[in-house]
Amino acid sequence: MTRKIRNIVESYYIVAISIIVLSYFLYLVLQPTDVRFTNIDVSVILGIKMLAGIVVVTCFVKRFQKGVRKACFQMVWSDLFVLLWLVYYCSRVWFWTENPCATDAIKGVMVFASYFALRLFFSHYDLADKLLILFLLLFCGYEALSGMMQLMGGNSNHLLFMITGTFYNPGPYSACLALGVVIILSMLNSDRNGMYLLSWGKVKTIYLYYIILILVLLVLPATWSRSAFMALAIMCLWIYRDKYYRYRYYLWGAIIIVVIGMYFLKKGSADGRLFIWLSSLASWKHSPLIGTGIGSFFHAEAEGSAELFANNGYIPLFDSADVTNFMCNDYLRIILEQGVIGALLCAFATITLLVKLYGHSKPFCYGVIALLIFSMTSYPFELLPYKLIVVLIAAWGNSQPMIETNGHVVSRIICKPLRQLGWKSCVLIAMALLLSCLFVNKEMKKRIEADQSYRLFSNSGQEAFINDYYELLPLEHDNSLFLFDFGKLLRSFGRYNESNAVFQKGTLISNDPMFYILIGNNYKDMKFFDLAEQAYNKAFSVMPNRLYPLYQLMLLYHESGNKQKAKVMAKRVIEMKPKVESPATRDMKKKAKALL
């Protein structure tokens, strides 16, 4: 009787701890995120510490209660690939410092640490997939409800869009809606859908899931996200593949027509993404094995654009070029920055995970695949919520044991444990996570304080703050806004060489041609006309649809006394059709006509 009571208490304890952990991560994924560090990143580190502490206490309790040397952790192939990927990632940051990458590196290490902390936790606390499904769908339901309220009240997080959820753009917001639909549809279409349901008396969660499905389907079309529509369509074709086989050709033909129509509906956006990919690959081909370096995407894209322009001249895709914050293809960003080595380690870790998920929980497997399809044309995995969602599913899936199906082991090779670790090894790993979190947490807080200090005097234009900028520079060297503001401040007080040094740092972390324009302005003021010409030409080659670099070249030639070149450039200014007509572009053309 005592043993029975103890087992009941232990089972309720496991459920309670699991609910607390999932609730904490649900809170994290519902918070708005930023490319810079925020307090949410600090909260993630706190969550890792919490998980590591729970694992340490659990290991000691189990050791002294049972007194046995039972394995506490079973390493599988996916764990090995993730570990190798982490080692490669850290070595790529430590030994190759081509670009400032402190923010990307610390956030990347934080995600890896989250995976191993959750992996240890799920190895000791076997969580039913139905509970994890419930929490993920609560996240999707909350986002759908938030989007519905924004459509009715007009209070989204972006001035240009009516609906964003807790995100800042309807693009990444739509990914969670597509994720929810795929999980629910795969669950409802499964022969074992009852195993995914929780019940309280006669009330089952199936009714809640239907409500969430209806909410999501009402909100999703308002996002106009082609990536979400594509991911959802592909997954629905797979989930219901046995129900439309007879009409497959008609259905596929209709889908092709819709895809072509959606391309022309937002052609500029699609061409802009294609241009980003081609420019990035132009830089990647110079270092295909190890890539261009962590955090190098912006510089690599700008250099690739200049290379495309030098080799091919002006091509129609340049019409859609613009300053970007995201690559809109997570796979290409990995292969660009980490090369073939990093891409292969990521691919192996993903494939082995999907094999395990397919055997244990098809809704999770299909949900992850939907996110992977979505990320082919968007950037969900550059945002913290989706990183945490995938890490949560991956840690849970890799913690599941091999299962028997019809008398044979599913995917024996991939799912077979590589090594079994005892409680001492688990404690050592947890302690290593705690120590690494102390370092990461310290670095994060320093950079958060630096960002807050910078906001106090940003764009002030006061010479007295130059020393403050220099003090913050080591912590803000990967912040393009900081560098742009600092360089302009130095320029305004005639410190041209210092200004150019800061602007050169900015070109490493941004593809904005204005950095080169201002470098050229500094050289022009110092009467170094040849260097100014090179800077203006570089600015134009980075983004050949901008009129301003040509206008500056026209003024440079006129000021340096080269009248012939000035007239030639004035004609180019007049004849060029800018990407966006504005009073500024009309004024430039007017001055060019006056010069002629």
Summary of the structure (lengths in Angstrom):
residues: 596
radius of gyration: 27.3
end to end distance: 100.4
largest distance: 100.9
contacts: 1938
relative contact order: 0.11
helix: 74%
strand: 2%
